Amino acid sequence: MSKQHTKQVSSEQRPRPAITTSVGSPPAVHLPQPSTPVTLDPWDTEGEDDLYSVESTGGVAVDFEFRGAVLPGVLVSFGDLFAKERRREISAGWGYSVELPAVLDLLEHVEQGVVEAGAARALLSEAAETLYGPFGCRAFEDPAKVRVACRAAGGCSLCEERRSWFEELLDHSDLLWERLHQPMMYPFAAGRRGIHDTTCAVVRRETPDNYRRPAGEAYTQALHHYSHSVVSYDRDVFESARSYPSFTAMTAEEARAWIAERTGPKGGRNYTWCQRCAPAL
């Protein structure tokens, strides 16, 4: 039998034997979306009609396609069961659940020779791989292992997800660096703790000596470090590496506006004046 392939497709597409979503691509989420099957009392005769007609509302339906047969709408979920007896990597299926009737039907197809045992196993593994991102499985991984795997592979899905944020921060850093080197045009500089002259020793001390936008391998390493930070969308964390400029150089007009924004209705200041350079504004 030919090798199975996993990919998500729309309902109009029919690829070669594969696992496909039968309800379209599931949305990307940051938390798992476990199935929420309806609980019924099998001894409740008054609800007998409902017992055989109610469907669960959770999980994601996928089509298991192989030679000569299709198991449509197999419900797969994640996050309910993490059996310690069969612990393994999440990417290898730990934490996933597949509806039992579909498993039994799949085994029946194996018995009938419609699908080989190895191919059936590949279908299940590929379903786990396909839904890893949409189910937010990465949140359950050991962060240290994720970082190691990312470095070994030269990148990961998390790095790609946060690349645009990283690029925006680099663009801003380029602008900050350019302004800090034009003190005649931008004579004042604001930092996290207050306002200074751009030429102040404090500004020079806390600004990198030779900032250069990372490229090549340096870019890959910087993106990795940023992406795997605890709160990578926070610029303060980005700047804490001390490899990027953090002071915002401003014109006199911009500095006065900056001060006005941080002055309370009763004249109280929400910033500090540098006592060393005593900026004259």
C-alpha positions in Angstrom: 0.0 0.0 0.0 1.2 3.5 -0.7 2.5 5.8 2.1 -0.3 7.8 3.8 -0.2 11.6 3.8 -1.8 14.0 6.2 -3.1 17.4 5.2 -6.1 19.6 5.8 -8.3 20.3 2.8 -11.7 21.9 2.0 -14.8 19.8 1.5 -14.5 20.3 -2.3 -11.0 18.6 -2.5 -10.4 14.9 -2.7 -6.7 14.1 -2.5 -5.0 10.7 -2.7 -5.4 8.5 0.5 -5.1 10.9 3.4 -6.6 12.3 6.6 -8.8 15.3 5.8 -11.0 17.5 7.8 -14.6 17.0 6.9 -15.8 20.2 8.3 -13.1 22.6 7.0 -9.9 23.6 8.7 -10.4 24.0 12.5 -9.5 27.4 13.9 -6.1 28.0 15.5 -6.5 28.3 19.2 -4.2 28.7 22.2 -6.0 26.2 24.4 -7.1 22.7 23.8 -10.7 22.1 22.6 -11.7 18.8 24.3 -14.9 17.1 23.2 -17.9 17.7 25.3 -20.2 14.6 24.7 -23.7 14.8 26.1 -24.1 12.5 29.2 -27.3 10.4 29.1 -28.8 7.9 31.5 -29.2 4.6 29.5 -31.9 3.5 32.0 -34.0 6.6 31.4 -36.7 5.1 29.2 -38.5 8.5 28.8 -35.4 9.8 26.9 -35.0 6.7 24.8 -35.4 8.6 21.5 -32.8 11.1 22.6 -30.4 8.4 23.6 -29.9 7.3 20.0 -30.1 10.7 18.3 -27.9 13.1 20.4 -24.5 13.9 19.0 -21.5 15.4 20.8 -20.6 19.0 20.0 -16.8 18.9 20.6 -13.7 17.5 19.0 -12.8 17.8 15.3 -14.2 15.6 12.6 -11.6 14.1 10.2 -12.0 11.7 7.3 -9.7 8.6 7.4 -9.2 7.8 3.7 -7.4 4.7 2.5 -7.6 2.3 -0.4 -11.1 1.2 -1.1 -12.8 2.8 1.9 -13.4 6.0 3.9 -14.2 6.5 7.6 -15.9 9.8 7.5 -16.2 12.3 10.3 -14.1 10.5 12.9 -14.2 12.6 16.1 -10.7 13.4 17.5 -10.2 15.4 20.6 -7.3 16.4 22.9 -6.8 17.3 26.5 -9.1 14.8 28.4 -7.0 11.7 28.8 -3.2 11.6 29.6 -2.8 7.9 30.6 0.4 7.5 32.6 0.7 3.9 31.6 1.3 4.9 27.9 3.1 8.2 28.4 5.0 9.4 25.4 5.6 12.6 23.4 2.4 14.6 22.7 3.4 14.6 19.0 3.3 10.8 19.2 -0.4 10.9 20.3 -0.3 11.3 24.1 -3.4 13.2 25.3 -5.4 12.5 22.1 -8.7 10.6 22.1 -10.4 8.9 19.1 -14.0 7.8 19.2 -14.2 4.1 19.9 -16.7 3.1 17.1 -14.3 4.5 14.6 -11.4 2.6 16.1 -13.5 -0.6 15.9 -14.4 0.1 12.3 -10.7 0.7 11.5 -9.8 -2.6 13.1 -12.5 -4.3 11.0 -11.0 -2.9 7.9 -7.6 -4.3 9.0 -9.1 -7.7 9.5 -10.7 -7.6 6.1 -7.4 -6.7 4.5 -8.8 -3.3 3.2 -6.0 -1.5 5.0 -2.7 -2.8 6.4 -2.0 -2.6 10.1 1.0 -0.3 9.6 -1.1 2.1 7.4 -3.9 2.2 10.0 -1.3 3.2 12.7 0.1 5.8 10.3 -3.4 7.3 9.9 -3.8 7.7 13.6 -0.4 9.2 14.0 -0.9 11.6 11.1 -4.2 12.8 12.7 -2.3 13.7 15.8 0.3 15.6 13.8 -2.3 17.4 11.7 -4.3 18.6 14.8 -1.2 19.4 17.0 -1.4 23.1 16.1 -5.2 23.7 16.0 -5.5 21.9 19.4 -2.8 24.1 21.0 -0.9 21.0 22.1 2.3 23.0 22.4 1.0 24.6 25.6 1.3 21.1 27.3 4.9 20.5 26.2 7.9 21.0 28.4 9.2 24.4 27.3 12.8 23.3 27.7 12.2 20.4 25.3 10.5 22.7 22.9 13.4 25.0 22.8 15.9 22.2 22.3 13.9 20.8 19.5 13.6 24.2 17.9 17.3 24.8 18.0 18.0 21.3 16.6 15.5 21.9 13.7 16.6 25.5 13.1 13.1 26.8 13.9 9.6 25.8 14.8 6.0 26.7 14.4 6.1 29.0 17.4 9.0 31.0 15.8 7.0 31.3 12.6 3.9 32.4 14.6 5.8 35.2 16.3 8.1 36.2 13.5 5.8 39.2 12.5 5.9 40.5 16.1 9.7 40.1 16.1 10.0 42.0 12.8 7.9 44.9 14.2 10.1 45.2 17.2 13.2 45.1 15.0 11.8 47.9 12.8 11.1 50.0 15.9 14.7 49.3 17.2 16.1 50.5 13.9 14.2 53.7 14.2 15.3 54.2 17.8 18.9 53.6 16.9 18.8 56.1 14.0 17.3 58.8 16.2 19.7 58.3 19.1 22.5 59.2 16.7 21.0 62.5 15.7 21.1 64.5 19.0 20.9 67.8 17.2 17.5 66.9 15.8 16.4 64.8 18.7 17.9 66.3 21.8 15.8 64.5 24.4 15.4 60.8 25.2 12.8 59.0 27.2 13.3 55.7 28.9 11.4 53.4 31.2 12.3 55.6 34.3 12.2 59.1 32.9 13.5 61.8 30.5 17.1 62.7 29.7 19.2 64.6 27.3 20.1 62.3 24.4 23.8 62.8 25.1 23.3 61.8 28.8 25.7 59.3 30.2 22.8 57.2 31.5 21.4 56.9 27.9 24.8 56.0 26.6 25.4 53.4 29.3 22.1 51.6 28.7 22.3 51.7 24.9 24.2 49.0 23.0 27.6 50.2 21.6 27.2 48.6 18.2 23.6 47.7 17.5 23.0 46.0 14.2 19.8 44.4 13.0 20.4 40.7 13.3 20.8 38.7 10.1 21.6 35.1 9.1 22.4 32.8 12.0 22.3 35.7 14.4 18.7 36.4 13.3 17.7 32.8 13.8 19.1 32.7 17.3 17.5 36.1 18.2 14.1 35.0 16.9 14.4 31.7 18.8 15.3 33.6 22.1 12.4 36.0 21.5 9.8 33.4 20.5 10.5 31.2 23.5 10.4 34.0 26.1 7.7 33.8 28.7 5.8 36.9 27.4 7.4 37.5 24.1 4.9 40.2 23.0 6.2 42.5 25.8 8.7 45.0 24.6 10.3 45.2 28.1 11.3 41.6 27.8 12.6 42.2 24.3 14.8 45.0 25.5 16.0 43.2 28.6 18.5 41.3 26.4 20.4 44.7 26.2 21.2 44.0 22.6 18.6 46.5 21.4 18.1 50.3 22.0 15.5 51.1 24.6 15.5 54.9 24.8 13.2 57.0 22.5 14.9 60.1 21.2 12.6 63.0 20.6 12.3 66.5 19.3 11.6 69.2 21.9 7.9 69.3 20.7 7.7 65.5 21.1 9.3 65.6 24.5 6.8 68.3 25.7 3.9 66.1 24.5 5.5 63.1 26.3 5.6 65.1 29.5 2.0 66.3 29.1 0.8 62.7 28.7 2.4 61.8 32.0 1.3 64.8 34.0 -1.8 64.2 36.1 -4.8 66.6 36.3 -3.4 68.1 39.5 0.0 68.5 38.1 1.5 65.4 39.5 4.3 63.8 37.5 4.2 60.2 36.3 7.8 60.3 35.3 11.2 61.4 36.6 13.8 64.0 35.6 17.3 62.8 35.2 19.3 64.5 38.0 22.6 64.0 36.2 21.8 65.8 32.9 18.8 67.9 34.1 17.2 68.2 30.6 16.2 71.8 29.9 12.6 71.7 28.7 
